[in-house]
Amino acid sequence: MSKLRTEQLKLELASAEQQILELPRFTDNSFTAACYNDNSISELAELSVTSADKTDCKTWKISAAEWTQSVLLALETKLLEKYIKNLEDEILNVKWGKLINMVRCYLAQP
């Protein structure tokens, strides 16, 4: 992978990290935090296309709109975190690839 690709990955990473910072914060005792902590990405994706759970709304004293907003915020946060992790892994793979190539070049010398 070229240096240009590495720089592109770093820019994408910075952009994704900025997006995470711009998301509304949720507290540890909020419904959003419970959604985030207790559900996987696929579970949140399924919830995002369903109607608000009446039991959750009653238990958490939130409206259907707040329920939906919480599910979507938890999902967006998890997706951005996964995207950032994938970018970090790709950048690391590029660095390892460069190191491996350097070692191969060194070992190939007489």
Backbone bond lengths (Angstrom), bond angles and torsions (degrees), N, CA, C in turn:
res aa  C-N    CA-C-N  psi(-1)  N-CA   C-N-CA  omega(-1)  CA-C   N-CA-C  phi
1 M - - - 1.442 - - 1.525 108.87 -
2 S 1.283 116.46 142.71 1.452 120.59 -174.40 1.524 112.33 -82.92
3 K 1.308 113.73 166.36 1.464 119.79 176.65 1.524 109.64 -62.05
4 L 1.327 116.50 -35.07 1.465 121.43 178.59 1.521 110.24 -60.20
5 R 1.353 117.15 -42.98 1.471 121.10 179.14 1.519 110.24 -65.02
6 T 1.314 117.68 -40.54 1.466 120.89 178.03 1.519 110.31 -60.93
7 E 1.323 116.52 -44.13 1.470 120.21 178.94 1.527 110.89 -64.57
8 Q 1.316 116.32 -38.49 1.459 120.60 178.10 1.530 110.06 -62.78
9 L 1.331 116.81 -43.58 1.459 121.46 178.43 1.525 111.07 -61.73
10 K 1.325 116.07 -41.39 1.469 120.07 179.57 1.528 110.89 -64.29
11 L 1.337 116.91 -38.56 1.467 120.23 177.40 1.523 111.22 -66.28
12 E 1.323 116.75 -41.96 1.460 120.89 177.17 1.525 110.51 -62.58
13 L 1.319 116.31 -40.71 1.459 121.56 178.87 1.527 110.26 -62.99
14 A 1.314 117.64 -46.50 1.468 121.29 179.35 1.524 110.52 -61.05
15 S 1.322 116.74 -40.76 1.462 120.98 179.14 1.530 110.92 -64.04
16 A 1.319 117.10 -44.89 1.468 121.00 179.88 1.525 110.93 -65.21
17 E 1.322 116.63 -40.26 1.470 119.97 178.00 1.524 110.68 -63.67
18 Q 1.325 117.14 -37.36 1.466 121.16 177.26 1.529 110.54 -65.70
19 Q 1.316 116.07 -40.16 1.464 120.05 178.37 1.522 111.16 -61.77
20 I 1.331 116.31 -40.02 1.474 120.20 177.08 1.527 109.87 -60.82
21 L 1.328 116.28 -43.96 1.468 120.24 -179.02 1.527 111.97 -63.47
22 E 1.329 116.80 -29.59 1.458 121.05 -177.33 1.528 113.53 -83.73
23 L 1.331 116.95 -9.93 1.461 119.39 177.84 1.521 110.01 -69.42
24 P 1.332 116.72 146.76 1.469 118.49 175.68 1.522 110.45 -60.01
25 R 1.302 116.50 142.46 1.462 121.25 179.44 1.521 109.13 -81.57
26 F 1.307 116.30 144.01 1.454 119.82 174.25 1.517 109.14 -124.08
27 T 1.318 114.59 145.88 1.460 120.44 -175.05 1.522 110.96 -87.51
28 D 1.304 115.54 164.83 1.461 120.59 -177.06 1.525 113.44 -65.66
29 N 1.323 117.76 -21.52 1.461 119.14 -178.36 1.532 112.29 -108.43
30 S 1.333 116.10 20.88 1.463 119.87 179.30 1.521 110.94 -94.73
31 F 1.315 115.93 162.34 1.458 120.32 176.07 1.529 110.28 -63.75
32 T 1.327 116.81 -36.66 1.466 120.41 178.20 1.521 110.25 -60.10
33 A 1.324 116.77 -44.72 1.469 120.65 178.67 1.526 110.59 -63.03
34 A 1.318 116.95 -39.80 1.469 120.02 177.81 1.527 110.36 -63.55
35 C 1.326 116.57 -42.22 1.478 120.27 177.24 1.520 109.80 -60.07
36 Y 1.317 116.13 -46.60 1.466 121.83 -178.32 1.532 110.66 -63.17
37 N 1.312 116.64 -47.75 1.463 121.19 -174.06 1.521 113.84 -74.55
38 D 1.327 117.58 -29.68 1.460 120.67 -170.07 1.528 114.51 -104.97
39 N 1.333 117.89 0.48 1.458 120.15 -175.84 1.527 111.71 -132.79
40 S 1.318 114.44 148.41 1.466 120.61 174.64 1.529 109.00 -83.72
41 I 1.318 115.80 172.57 1.465 120.10 176.54 1.527 110.21 -59.06
42 S 1.322 116.85 -45.09 1.473 119.15 -178.09 1.526 111.45 -65.95
43 E 1.317 117.54 -37.56 1.471 120.01 177.36 1.528 110.46 -65.32
44 L 1.322 116.71 -43.40 1.466 120.01 178.63 1.525 111.04 -65.10
45 A 1.336 116.61 -38.19 1.468 120.03 177.86 1.528 110.16 -62.09
46 E 1.324 117.22 -41.86 1.467 120.59 177.12 1.525 110.92 -64.03
47 L 1.326 116.45 -43.44 1.467 120.01 179.62 1.526 111.79 -64.11
48 S 1.329 116.06 -31.78 1.469 119.76 -175.55 1.526 113.20 -66.70
49 V 1.307 117.13 -17.39 1.476 119.98 179.83 1.528 112.04 -109.44
50 T 1.321 116.32 14.85 1.471 120.38 177.64 1.522 109.30 -112.89
51 S 1.300 114.47 168.51 1.465 120.23 174.84 1.522 109.06 -74.99
52 A 1.299 114.85 157.01 1.459 120.28 179.81 1.526 110.72 -58.72
53 D 1.313 114.97 139.98 1.458 121.30 178.07 1.529 108.74 -76.39
54 K 1.322 116.78 118.94 1.469 120.97 -175.96 1.525 112.11 -64.19
55 T 1.328 116.47 -35.06 1.471 119.71 178.47 1.524 110.41 -65.86
56 D 1.333 116.77 -44.35 1.474 120.33 176.87 1.521 110.68 -59.29
57 C 1.330 115.68 -46.29 1.473 119.66 -178.65 1.520 111.20 -59.56
58 K 1.322 116.44 -42.58 1.470 120.38 -179.98 1.524 110.73 -68.56
59 T 1.325 116.42 -46.20 1.471 121.51 -178.17 1.523 111.57 -61.86
60 W 1.328 116.13 -44.46 1.463 121.66 -175.36 1.530 112.59 -91.50
61 K 1.332 115.99 -4.22 1.476 121.30 -179.33 1.531 110.91 56.09
62 I 1.338 114.42 52.26 1.461 120.95 179.27 1.528 109.22 -128.17
63 S 1.320 115.50 158.46 1.463 120.75 177.37 1.531 109.77 -81.73
64 A 1.321 115.19 169.06 1.471 120.06 176.98 1.525 110.20 -61.71
65 A 1.327 116.82 -38.45 1.470 120.46 178.76 1.523 110.83 -65.06
66 E 1.328 117.26 -40.28 1.474 120.76 178.04 1.527 110.42 -66.89
67 W 1.316 117.03 -36.41 1.472 121.43 177.05 1.524 109.42 -60.11
68 T 1.336 115.62 -50.54 1.468 120.79 -179.30 1.521 110.99 -61.84
69 Q 1.325 116.89 -44.13 1.463 121.34 179.98 1.531 110.58 -61.20
70 S 1.306 117.63 -40.68 1.466 121.69 179.52 1.521 111.67 -64.98
71 V 1.323 115.88 -44.75 1.469 120.21 179.00 1.529 109.71 -61.19
72 L 1.338 116.72 -45.40 1.462 120.34 -178.19 1.526 112.13 -66.98
73 L 1.322 117.73 -38.25 1.462 120.91 178.14 1.529 110.73 -66.25
74 A 1.316 116.84 -42.79 1.469 120.22 177.64 1.528 110.02 -62.47
75 L 1.326 116.31 -42.43 1.467 120.61 179.20 1.525 110.80 -64.50
76 E 1.324 117.31 -47.14 1.466 120.65 179.86 1.526 111.00 -59.74
77 T 1.316 116.95 -42.14 1.460 120.98 179.87 1.523 110.78 -62.66
78 K 1.333 116.94 -46.92 1.469 120.12 179.67 1.523 111.66 -63.60
79 L 1.336 117.02 -40.02 1.467 119.98 179.64 1.527 111.26 -65.49
80 L 1.321 116.79 -42.77 1.467 119.58 178.03 1.518 111.46 -64.27
81 E 1.328 116.73 -40.79 1.467 119.90 177.65 1.525 111.23 -62.24
82 K 1.333 116.90 -41.21 1.462 120.49 178.36 1.525 110.26 -65.56
83 Y 1.316 117.15 -41.38 1.458 122.06 178.32 1.530 110.48 -61.38
84 I 1.326 116.57 -44.97 1.465 121.44 178.41 1.532 110.02 -61.60
85 K 1.321 117.32 -44.36 1.474 121.20 179.51 1.526 110.11 -60.91
86 N 1.339 117.02 -42.24 1.464 120.44 179.02 1.527 111.24 -64.23
87 L 1.332 117.39 -40.86 1.467 120.52 177.46 1.524 110.95 -63.98
88 E 1.334 116.23 -43.71 1.465 119.98 178.95 1.526 110.63 -61.36
89 D 1.336 116.12 -41.53 1.466 120.12 178.55 1.520 110.95 -63.61
90 E 1.329 116.76 -41.48 1.465 120.09 -179.44 1.527 110.84 -65.72
91 I 1.337 116.84 -40.93 1.471 120.66 177.30 1.528 109.53 -62.47
92 L 1.317 116.55 -43.60 1.470 120.71 178.68 1.528 110.78 -62.41
93 N 1.326 116.69 -41.32 1.467 119.89 177.96 1.517 111.65 -62.11
94 V 1.332 116.81 -38.07 1.468 120.44 177.56 1.527 109.42 -63.05
95 K 1.333 116.70 -44.92 1.464 120.41 -179.55 1.525 110.87 -63.90
96 W 1.340 117.45 -42.58 1.460 120.57 177.92 1.522 110.53 -64.12
97 G 1.324 116.28 -39.89 1.464 120.32 178.49 1.513 111.47 -60.64
98 K 1.324 116.38 -42.25 1.468 120.24 178.17 1.524 110.59 -63.74
99 L 1.330 116.18 -42.72 1.459 120.76 -179.74 1.532 110.48 -63.76
100 I 1.320 116.55 -43.57 1.469 120.42 178.95 1.528 110.10 -61.51
101 N 1.319 117.04 -43.27 1.468 120.32 178.10 1.519 111.80 -62.46
102 M 1.331 116.99 -39.03 1.467 120.46 178.40 1.526 110.15 -63.55
103 V 1.334 116.28 -42.88 1.461 120.43 -179.79 1.527 109.63 -65.91
104 R 1.324 117.48 -42.65 1.476 120.40 178.41 1.522 111.46 -60.84
105 C 1.323 116.41 -42.67 1.472 120.71 177.55 1.518 110.89 -61.80
106 Y 1.331 116.20 -43.42 1.445 120.82 179.72 1.537 110.49 -63.23
107 L 1.328 116.16 -45.34 1.458 120.13 -178.81 1.532 112.19 -68.65
108 A 1.314 117.60 -25.89 1.468 121.46 -179.82 1.509 112.34 -76.86
109 Q 1.329 117.57 -15.68 1.467 120.72 -179.49 1.538 108.86 -70.31
110 P 1.354 115.16 143.64 1.479 118.94 179.76 1.523 112.02 -69.41
